[in-house]
Amino acid sequence: MSKPLMCAVLTCLASCDEPTPSPRSAGQTSAPAGSNAEAPSARPGSVPALLPAQLPRLTTERFVAAVAAYERGELARAEELRLTLPSGLDVELLGARIAAARGDEIAAVRAIEEARERAPDQGRVYATAAEIHAAAGRLASAEDEIREGLERAGPTPDLTRARGVLALCREGGARKGLEHLLAARDKEPTLEYCLVPLAQAHVLLGNAALAGKQPVEAVGHARAALLAWPDDVDATQLLADARAAVGEFGEALELYEKLLARGVDLRGALATLYARAATAALLEKDGRALAVQRYLRARELGLSAEELGFGVSVLHAEAERHIESGLASYDSGALDGARTAFESALRAEPESLEALNHLGVVDFRQARFADAAARWRQVLELAERGGIELPEPVHLNLARALHQAGRRPEVRAVLEHYLARQPEGEFAAETRAMLARLDSESRDG
């Protein structure tokens, strides 16, 4: 499931400074000149000398589990756990986050306002409201909530986290956002609701590093993101991209395969990467077998022969090698070994007429007549489609296999089809003779 409360704007670059705030809505006091929009601060002289005490955090195992479920996007589970908890500020604010993540803005606002009325000097009330606004793209409202929170409660860890979340929703705010988030965790190591935005910040910075041709830095950000949020899809893809960029194809392909298994649609990108990785493997000592595996996977993922390029030649050579091995096994009477080799040839080149024909012979010798018929029928279809004149009477072999399988009506159809196409063909006489024998069997039967 998708993670909740992600910013609506995810195009932040890593290097820009914090922007100047936009004017507040009518009837509200404007921000001081030169203040930062994503990180509003209290007005000079507005913070009391003695800041109000912040209520102890709820740290019970069940509450922690409810927060974790919420952050994983398991909203039903989070709400189920929340309802088992005694009422209190943290429980109410979690309810507001769950409602907002579900799209129930009315319930979210109601929960925030009730919490604000009972605890007007608690920073996490304003931080929660700011983060909900930021996730919905209401950045000015988020700024106002943070500013008011700073005025009433001072710079609490929750408000520092909210400043980080808001920064992530600003163009160019990823680095500043990460600084705020790390500062919040430094003040309160067990601070909740930090993991998702931390991962997001590192992904943004990692993508910027990758775009700037700094893949090693991107790897570092990807690993930091995964440390904050293991198995995060965006972070995993960033790590895969960065590892591929530094030539670590093995790890990159493994990561991409995991993402594909999780339903991420990247077959095209993965197929192309397999082809690149295969070509790289060819340059390594004893890397040919690995290159073949990678070319095969690239083709399996949908890469065309044209896109495979040199890979087509590699796979053709691999098929030829297995065919030679299969023929040697066949000549020595090792039919099982021959089968294995011919099947390997077909994996490398699925439309190899030679491998299909030889495998049909092995099938016939092992009394697998239906399989033999299927192989030889495919040979005939491929040859006819490609306009290829076969040097052997494959249609007669097909007829024999069908006859042994007890499928006599199909035997006649195969023989008559050949004569219709090549009435004076090289094997026309043998074909007519087989038809005559078939007719004789029918009369005798």
Buried (B, 14 or more C-beta within 10 A) or exposed (E): EEBBBBBEBBEBBBEBEBBEBEEBEEEEEEBEEEBBBBBBBBBEEEBEEEBBEBBEBBEEEEBBBBBBBBBBBBBEBBBEBBEEBEEBBBBBBBBBBBBBBBEBEEBBBBBBEBBBEEBEBBBBBBBBBBBBBBBBEBBBBBBBBBBBBBBBBBBBBBBBBBBBBBBBBBEBBBBBBBBBBBBBBEBBEEBBBBBBBBBBBBBBBBBBBBEEEBBEBBBBBBBBBBEBBEEBBBBBBBBBBBBBBEEBBEBBBEBBBBBBEEEBEBBEBBBBBBBBBBBBBBEEEEBBEBBBBBBBBBBEBEBEEEBBBEBBEBBBEBBBBBBEBBBEBBEEEBBEBBBBBBBBBBBBBBEBBBBBBBBBBBBBBBEBBEBBBBBBBBBBEBBEEEEEEBEEBBBBBBBBBBBBBEBBEBBBEBBEBBBEEBEEBEBEEBBBEBBEEBEEEEEEE
